[in-house]
Amino acid sequence: MLSSQTRLRLQDIASRIAEHEEVSLEEMTFIQKHADHNTSAAEILRKARRKAMLGKNSEGSLDHFLADMDIGYEDPSDHLVGPQDPEDLLNWFRRKPTYDWRQRD
């Protein structure tokens, strides 16, 4: 569970990430540390990164809807596009996530 002070700091950092404003290394370390161990913090960071990637032009789009619902992965460079080799698909689904969801909260 996040304290009110921590949540406010996370939201401040996330809003600057979303607006492409300057964020220090210390602040990025702080928000990532909390995101690795708390689902609420992870959601705040994911939404900020999505907003930064989509920009303001996406209002009313399907991407904007998915971002508001916190569905899918925020990095479109990780998406599979077009015909895929079955071996590549198998390797993509077998890859290990960057975090272990069982260790959160």
C-alpha positions as semicolon CSV with decimal commas, in nm:
position;residue;x (nm);y (nm);z (nm)
1;M;0,000;0,000;0,000
2;L;0,125;0,347;-0,091
3;S;0,121;0,637;0,150
4;S;-0,049;0,958;0,036
5;Q;0,285;1,135;0,017
6;T;0,439;0,860;-0,197
7;R;0,137;0,846;-0,428
8;L;0,148;1,222;-0,481
9;R;0,520;1,207;-0,561
10;L;0,464;0,919;-0,805
11;Q;0,180;1,108;-0,975
12;D;0,396;1,421;-1,003
13;I;0,679;1,228;-1,166
14;A;0,436;1,042;-1,393
15;S;0,271;1,363;-1,510
16;R;0,612;1,502;-1,608
17;I;0,692;1,178;-1,794
18;A;0,362;1,203;-1,983
19;E;0,428;1,566;-2,078
20;H;0,790;1,500;-2,189
21;E;0,925;1,724;-1,915
22;E;1,258;1,674;-1,740
23;V;1,273;1,390;-1,487
24;S;1,591;1,324;-1,291
25;L;1,759;0,986;-1,268
26;E;1,680;0,977;-0,896
27;E;1,308;1,029;-0,970
28;M;1,309;0,761;-1,242
29;T;1,477;0,519;-1,001
30;F;1,219;0,606;-0,735
31;I;0,916;0,548;-0,959
32;Q;1,058;0,230;-1,115
33;K;1,143;0,086;-0,772
34;H;0,786;0,138;-0,658
35;A;0,644;0,009;-0,987
36;D;0,842;-0,313;-0,950
37;H;0,684;-0,384;-0,613
38;N;0,339;-0,226;-0,620
39;T;0,063;-0,267;-0,881
40;S;-0,080;0,082;-0,822
41;A;0,258;0,241;-0,885
42;A;0,306;0,020;-1,191
43;E;-0,029;0,136;-1,329
44;I;0,063;0,502;-1,275
45;L;0,392;0,453;-1,462
46;R;0,235;0,250;-1,746
47;K;-0,033;0,513;-1,807
48;A;0,226;0,793;-1,807
49;R;0,443;0,609;-2,060
50;R;0,143;0,538;-2,284
51;K;0,037;0,902;-2,274
52;A;0,391;1,009;-2,361
53;M;0,400;0,771;-2,658
54;L;0,051;0,848;-2,790
55;G;0,061;1,224;-2,747
56;K;-0,240;1,451;-2,750
57;N;-0,345;1,365;-3,105
58;S;-0,489;1,031;-3,001
59;E;-0,798;1,170;-2,822
60;G;-1,099;0,958;-2,920
61;S;-0,891;0,687;-3,086
62;L;-0,886;0,317;-3,004
63;D;-0,531;0,355;-2,872
64;H;-0,652;0,623;-2,634
65;F;-0,936;0,397;-2,516
66;L;-0,696;0,108;-2,456
67;A;-0,462;0,338;-2,264
68;D;-0,747;0,462;-2,044
69;M;-0,852;0,104;-1,974
70;D;-0,488;0,006;-1,906
71;I;-0,513;-0,279;-2,156
72;G;-0,216;-0,414;-2,347
73;Y;0,148;-0,324;-2,340
74;E;0,251;0,040;-2,361
75;D;0,543;-0,008;-2,601
76;P;0,422;-0,059;-2,961
77;S;0,772;-0,161;-3,073
78;D;0,710;-0,486;-2,884
79;H;0,400;-0,572;-3,088
80;L;0,407;-0,843;-3,354
81;V;0,303;-0,711;-3,695
82;G;0,240;-0,898;-4,020
83;P;0,305;-1,263;-4,105
84;Q;0,531;-1,432;-3,855
85;D;0,754;-1,734;-3,869
86;P;0,609;-2,001;-3,634
87;E;0,948;-2,035;-3,459
88;D;0,960;-1,659;-3,395
89;L;0,607;-1,669;-3,252
90;L;0,698;-1,958;-3,026
91;N;1,006;-1,776;-2,899
92;W;0,808;-1,456;-2,845
93;F;0,550;-1,634;-2,626
94;R;0,817;-1,825;-2,435
95;R;1,013;-1,516;-2,339
96;K;1,030;-1,429;-1,973
97;P;0,859;-1,112;-1,851
98;T;1,076;-0,831;-1,720
99;Y;0,919;-0,870;-1,377
100;D;0,774;-1,152;-1,172
101;W;0,407;-1,072;-1,108
102;R;0,403;-1,311;-0,808
103;Q;0,639;-1,084;-0,618
104;R;0,419;-0,775;-0,632
105;D;0,218;-0,638;-0,340
